[in-house]
Amino acid sequence: MNSIKVFAPASVANVAVGYDILGFALEKPGDEVIVRFSDQIGFRITEISGANGKLPLEVAKNTAGVAALRLLEHLGKTDLGIEMQIHKKMPFGSGLGSSAASAAAGVFAVNELLGGPLTKLELLPFAVAGEQVADGAYHADNVGPSLLGGMLFIRNNDALDVHQLPVPEDLYAAVVYPEVEVLTKDAREVLSDTVSLKNHIEQTGNLGGLLIGFFECDYELIGRSLRDVIIEPQRAKLIPHFAEVKAAALKHGALGCSISGAGPSIFALCKGEVLANNIGAAMQQIFNNQQINNQLFVSPINRDGAIKL
Amino acid sequence: MNSIKVFAPASVANVAVGYDILGFALEKPGDEVIVRFSDQIGFRITEISGANGKLPLEVAKNTAGVAALRLLEHLGKTDLGIEMQIHKKMPFGSGLGSSAASAAAGVFAVNELLGGPLTKLELLPFAVAGEQVADGAYHADNVGPSLLGGMLFIRNNDALDVHQLPVPEDLYAAVVYPEVEVLTKDAREVLSDTVSLKNHIEQTGNLGGLLIGFFECDYELIGRSLRDVIIEPQRAKLIPHFAEVKAAALKHGALGCSISGAGPSIFALCKGEVLANNIGAAMQQIFNNQQINNQLFVSPINRDGAIKL
């Protein structure tokens, strides 16, 4: 029986000034999911590779599984025999939206297997529900870009009121993942549940500036606006050598540099691929100097999101 | 000797979700300023009408005076003989940027008298310095629109990093000024100096949604985004019958309705002039029913700002 193989990319959430409401997709890394019909009734996950046994085969505990299952429930097709294989091809606990990529790939794959009854946008709630299994929170700033691609603005996570932002063609991201552990739970707990009004005003100014910069293709404005005065100052301490990595990125011409999602990955936005490669190498060098294993990903903004391979 | 007569319009600051960083200009009301050369050395204010004696002729204490004087100092022309008349043609203490309109008109008039050595954008710092005399704070969310026109986003007030937003052609404002006193000082003091992280996220979502709505001419998105969860809930109690006025505006089809600046004026954004007139009348009716004197202004977004008459 024919199988469907899909890819869903990693993503960078928060993007300095859009905590919980902004994220973008990378071209790589990402996860692959393969689905096929089976004679055995019901939906099952038969294989997970690349996760060192750390992800559950049990559908109800697996982000890709739950996302797919919610879709099948919605379509009234839970009695169909479907098998899923998940091939993790990206680090998890990296701040690159690994569980979101799996959820996006899982729901997209099953929808494709069924002939595409829903649009990608219609799949979003199921993907978000899937990621919620891992993350606890219902938000789309990773899973939205992973599924839909682009630089995605989420006006409201409960309503999943999402909007693709235009992004300049030459906008590249250099993302370095240092192989140190930052638990999402810790990254949340370190955040104060209040923000000073002064910082709120500054952050809203920068968020607006960033959006205007995207719409007007104004790289300098994008650069001036990529300044997080709220989240980054609280979380930076969880990531060893963050300040030096950021300084290296800015010194080499990054428009801005901040924490990807809850970290420990650090992203820089840059104008052009050559510069992005140079900036990425400079960021990486800081971790290399400290004998911290790390991975570098350089990518334009991925406009496609989840795709059939 | 020839005189120059200029007009600078009232403005609506904050615009629900852009506290301190967003404002737009109305077509009316506004202030007029007349300047002419005089044989007497130095810059003087010779007349103020429409202010019931409440505004000072002393240059250093007058917003229009200070704005003009800062320009003259910048140009090294403080020894020129210049007389200024200020004709207040709008209420003050209304939340409609009265002192900002005077400051914008004052600096624009003197610049015109001198043959226009600076652009309007170059005049902005002097206008902001002028308004600061009345307001205490250095921000451009009233004086920027008054001078430059349009829907103005201020990424950063210290840097005066200002950006004109595109606005849909049919976007109208209905603004009702109830003749009750709300001191800017009280409107400030009622605000907590912290914001919950949850509200910060919701407000940034709405701010971004509003900007995207303007860029994409999406009235529904503008409507969904005009929801202030931070400032309005704290200030509404300072304005009698605010909730009823807002409910009337929304019931009659306003995209959104909130407090103009520090109040007591209340603005509604609407699609189309006819609707704006109806909505304005409905808002006004609430105050009429309570025997509260009030004024209604219906206007598209004024793209011109300060103009020579």
HADDOCK unambig.tbl for C-alpha pairs under 7 A between the chains (distance, minus, plus):
assign (segid A and resid 19 and name CA) (segid B and resid 201 and name CA) 6.78 0.50 0.50
assign (segid A and resid 20 and name CA) (segid B and resid 201 and name CA) 6.94 0.50 0.50
assign (segid A and resid 21 and name CA) (segid B and resid 205 and name CA) 6.31 0.50 0.50
assign (segid A and resid 154 and name CA) (segid B and resid 205 and name CA) 6.62 0.50 0.50
assign (segid A and resid 155 and name CA) (segid B and resid 205 and name CA) 4.12 0.50 0.50
assign (segid A and resid 155 and name CA) (segid B and resid 206 and name CA) 5.79 0.50 0.50
assign (segid A and resid 155 and name CA) (segid B and resid 208 and name CA) 6.73 0.50 0.50
assign (segid A and resid 155 and name CA) (segid B and resid 209 and name CA) 5.50 0.50 0.50
assign (segid A and resid 156 and name CA) (segid B and resid 202 and name CA) 6.94 0.50 0.50
assign (segid A and resid 156 and name CA) (segid B and resid 205 and name CA) 6.03 0.50 0.50
assign (segid A and resid 193 and name CA) (segid B and resid 196 and name CA) 5.84 0.50 0.50
assign (segid A and resid 193 and name CA) (segid B and resid 197 and name CA) 5.08 0.50 0.50
assign (segid A and resid 194 and name CA) (segid B and resid 194 and name CA) 6.24 0.50 0.50
assign (segid A and resid 194 and name CA) (segid B and resid 195 and name CA) 5.47 0.50 0.50
assign (segid A and resid 194 and name CA) (segid B and resid 196 and name CA) 4.22 0.50 0.50
assign (segid A and resid 194 and name CA) (segid B and resid 197 and name CA) 4.91 0.50 0.50
assign (segid A and resid 195 and name CA) (segid B and resid 194 and name CA) 5.46 0.50 0.50
assign (segid A and resid 195 and name CA) (segid B and resid 195 and name CA) 5.08 0.50 0.50
assign (segid A and resid 195 and name CA) (segid B and resid 196 and name CA) 5.97 0.50 0.50
assign (segid A and resid 195 and name CA) (segid B and resid 197 and name CA) 5.87 0.50 0.50
assign (segid A and resid 196 and name CA) (segid B and resid 193 and name CA) 5.84 0.50 0.50
assign (segid A and resid 196 and name CA) (segid B and resid 194 and name CA) 4.21 0.50 0.50
assign (segid A and resid 196 and name CA) (segid B and resid 195 and name CA) 5.97 0.50 0.50
assign (segid A and resid 197 and name CA) (segid B and resid 193 and name CA) 5.08 0.50 0.50
assign (segid A and resid 197 and name CA) (segid B and resid 194 and name CA) 4.90 0.50 0.50
assign (segid A and resid 197 and name CA) (segid B and resid 195 and name CA) 5.87 0.50 0.50
assign (segid A and resid 200 and name CA) (segid B and resid 200 and name CA) 6.75 0.50 0.50
assign (segid A and resid 201 and name CA) (segid B and resid 19 and name CA) 6.79 0.50 0.50
assign (segid A and resid 201 and name CA) (segid B and resid 20 and name CA) 6.95 0.50 0.50
assign (segid A and resid 202 and name CA) (segid B and resid 156 and name CA) 6.95 0.50 0.50
assign (segid A and resid 204 and name CA) (segid B and resid 204 and name CA) 6.13 0.50 0.50
assign (segid A and resid 205 and name CA) (segid B and resid 21 and name CA) 6.31 0.50 0.50
assign (segid A and resid 205 and name CA) (segid B and resid 154 and name CA) 6.63 0.50 0.50
assign (segid A and resid 205 and name CA) (segid B and resid 155 and name CA) 4.13 0.50 0.50
assign (segid A and resid 205 and name CA) (segid B and resid 156 and name CA) 6.03 0.50 0.50
assign (segid A and resid 206 and name CA) (segid B and resid 155 and name CA) 5.81 0.50 0.50
assign (segid A and resid 208 and name CA) (segid B and resid 155 and name CA) 6.74 0.50 0.50
assign (segid A and resid 208 and name CA) (segid B and resid 208 and name CA) 6.33 0.50 0.50
assign (segid A and resid 209 and name CA) (segid B and resid 155 and name CA) 5.51 0.50 0.50
